[in-house]
Amino acid sequence: METPTIKLTYLDMIVQCIGFLRTRRGCSRQSIKAYIQNFFKKSSTRFDSALRNALIKGVEQGILIQNKQ
């Protein structure tokens, strides 16, 4: 019997990354990108745009808070 794999969205990966890093001042986009590439082995050609869109969507939905404009 196969174990079911859970497919995480980029927004879920970002939230997990922020929880893991736990920095007081927030996480930079570069640190989020490095964490996702190392931990989840994501490095497709559309990775940067998918990450950017997930960050924008998270801020719009109120899941993430943008520290600086």
Backbone hydrogen bonds, N-H to C=O, Kabsch-Sander energy under -0.5 kcal/mol:
donor,donor_aa,acceptor,acceptor_aa,energy
7,K,5,T,-0.6
8,L,6,I,-0.7
13,M,9,T,-2.1
14,I,10,Y,-2.3
15,V,11,L,-2.3
16,Q,12,D,-2.2
17,C,13,M,-2.2
18,I,14,I,-2.5
19,G,15,V,-2.1
20,F,16,Q,-1.9
21,L,17,C,-2.7
22,R,18,I,-2.1
26,G,23,T,-0.8
32,I,28,S,-2.1
33,K,29,R,-2.6
34,A,30,Q,-2.4
35,Y,31,S,-2.2
36,I,32,I,-2.4
37,Q,33,K,-2.4
38,N,34,A,-2.1
39,F,35,Y,-3.1
40,F,36,I,-1.9
42,K,36,I,-0.8
43,S,41,K,-0.5
47,F,44,S,-1.3
50,A,46,R,-2.3
51,L,47,F,-2.6
52,R,48,D,-2.4
53,N,49,S,-2.4
54,A,50,A,-2.0
55,L,51,L,-2.3
56,I,52,R,-2.3
57,K,53,N,-2.5
58,G,54,A,-2.3
59,V,55,L,-1.9
60,E,56,I,-2.4
61,Q,57,K,-2.1
62,G,58,G,-0.6
62,G,59,V,-0.7
63,I,58,G,-1.7
64,L,58,G,-2.0
67,N,65,I,-0.6
